[in-house]
Amino acid sequence: MADKVLVYSTIGCGYTDIVKAELDKEGRAYEEVNLSLHPDRWPEILPHTDGVRLTPVVIDGEEVTVGVNGIGCVS
């Protein structure tokens, strides 16, 4: 497991809030990349989402999780 988790988010995505709350509860450090503010970073996650602009995407070392229980926000 990586020391710092990378969380890709969009403004208004409640599923991202769930992910961040869980990481906070676990005491895990994370870096958030808000794709609403940095749309040039979308290409970083599209390979993990089959080209769908979907958040949250969490990258924890080699482990990639898309959405929360398979559900996310489409942008």
C-alpha positions as CSV (number, residue, x, y, z in Angstrom):
1,M,0.0,0.0,0.0
2,A,1.3,3.4,-0.9
3,D,1.9,6.0,1.8
4,K,-0.2,8.6,0.0
5,V,-3.4,7.8,-1.9
6,L,-4.4,9.8,-5.0
7,V,-8.0,10.8,-5.2
8,Y,-9.5,12.1,-8.4
9,S,-12.7,14.1,-7.8
10,T,-15.1,16.6,-9.4
11,I,-17.0,19.4,-7.7
12,G,-20.3,18.2,-6.2
13,C,-19.6,14.5,-6.3
14,G,-20.9,13.1,-3.1
15,Y,-19.2,9.8,-3.7
16,T,-15.9,11.5,-3.5
17,D,-16.9,12.9,-0.1
18,I,-17.6,9.4,1.1
19,V,-14.1,8.2,-0.1
20,K,-12.3,11.2,1.6
21,A,-14.3,10.7,4.8
22,E,-13.2,7.0,4.9
23,L,-9.6,7.9,4.2
24,D,-9.7,10.5,7.0
25,K,-11.3,8.0,9.4
26,E,-8.4,5.5,8.6
27,G,-5.8,8.3,9.1
28,R,-4.6,7.9,5.5
29,A,-2.9,10.8,3.8
30,Y,-4.2,11.6,0.3
31,E,-3.7,14.0,-2.5
32,E,-6.9,15.2,-4.2
33,V,-6.9,16.1,-7.9
34,N,-10.1,18.0,-8.6
35,L,-10.8,17.4,-12.3
36,S,-13.4,20.3,-12.4
37,L,-10.5,22.6,-11.6
38,H,-7.8,20.7,-13.6
39,P,-9.6,19.2,-16.6
40,D,-6.2,18.7,-18.3
41,R,-5.7,15.8,-15.9
42,W,-8.7,13.7,-17.2
43,P,-6.4,11.6,-19.4
44,E,-4.7,10.2,-16.3
45,I,-7.8,8.3,-15.2
46,L,-9.6,7.5,-18.5
47,P,-7.7,4.2,-19.0
48,H,-9.1,3.1,-15.6
49,T,-12.7,4.1,-16.4
50,D,-12.9,2.7,-19.9
51,G,-12.9,6.2,-21.3
52,V,-15.8,7.4,-19.1
53,R,-15.4,10.7,-17.2
54,L,-16.3,9.2,-13.8
55,T,-15.3,10.1,-10.3
56,P,-14.1,9.3,-7.8
57,V,-11.1,7.3,-8.9
58,V,-8.7,6.3,-6.1
59,I,-5.2,5.1,-6.8
60,D,-3.5,3.4,-3.9
61,G,-0.2,2.1,-5.1
62,E,-1.1,-0.5,-7.7
63,E,-4.7,-0.7,-6.6
64,V,-7.3,1.4,-8.5
65,T,-10.8,1.8,-7.3
66,V,-13.5,3.5,-9.5
67,G,-16.5,4.9,-7.7
68,V,-18.0,3.7,-4.4
69,N,-19.3,0.2,-4.7
70,G,-19.3,0.6,-8.5
71,I,-21.3,3.9,-8.4
72,G,-19.8,7.3,-9.2
73,C,-20.5,10.7,-10.7
74,V,-20.3,11.1,-14.5
75,S,-19.0,14.4,-15.8
